[in-house]
Amino acid sequence: MKAKLLFILFALIFISGCIQQPAGEFVKKVSFTAEDGVAIVGNYWSGSDTAVLLLHMMPATKESWNDFADALNKEGMTVLAIDLRGHGESIKQGSNTLNYIQFSDEQHQASIKDVEAAVGFLKQNGSNTIYIAGASIGANLALQYQANHLEVKKTILLSAGLNYRGVLTQPSASALSSDQAVFLIAGTKDDSAADMANQLASSIKGPKQVKIYDTSAHGTDLFNVDPNLISTLVDWLKS
């Protein structure tokens, strides 16, 4: 009897291990190296050849995107959320340890190399269509990258600013082509974030949407203001 019970127990463990979990739980940690030697660490959800790159705000980490990443992946999209240099687990450049708190403006601006490396990683892993979502300084980096890469057709900007540590957005907004779309979200009580979102939108030639909330929430904290925002953005990317 004891042997039979043990057999049943092991069988149940084996079967439970074979049951596929929801797609959003298939996340793994990945790493790659930026052009200047910074080791970038990310959370990666494997999906289709359409991918979304997620760039966090400051201070924050890649995990601030978890709910949005799960929602995207459950719709079949590949997702990569990275720690920008000096944040979270992306703190090594050779033997040097990086801390964003000690960064100069030039070091923050160099974070565009993290975006370039992340897009390269996605392409190497089979992504053909790549969208980018960013929060705060991550939004500025997303727009900057989009302006310099015509193949990036959509970006989502949560609380983009005109100038975060020298990462400027007005020139990037004006440089977008007519087939590059942008979705801007901001709060009216978040300093001048709403005004900046509208100002950037006025410079964008292509399709754009602006969603303004009566809140002081900033960046990915805007997801806590509207429970439907995640599904709205997922649907927009899919459209």
ABEGO torsion letter per residue (X at the ends): XAAAAAAAAAAAAAAAAABBBBAAABBBBBBBBBAAGBBBBBBBBBBBABBBBBBBBOBBBAAAAAAAAAAAAAAGBBBBBBBBBGBEABABBEABBBBAAABBAAAAAAAAAAAAAAAAAAAAAGBABBBBBBBEAAAAAAAAAAAABAABABBBBBGBBABBGGBBAAAAAAABBAABBBBBBBBAABEAAAAAAAAAAAABABBBBBBBBBBABBEAAAAAABAAAAAAAAAAAAX
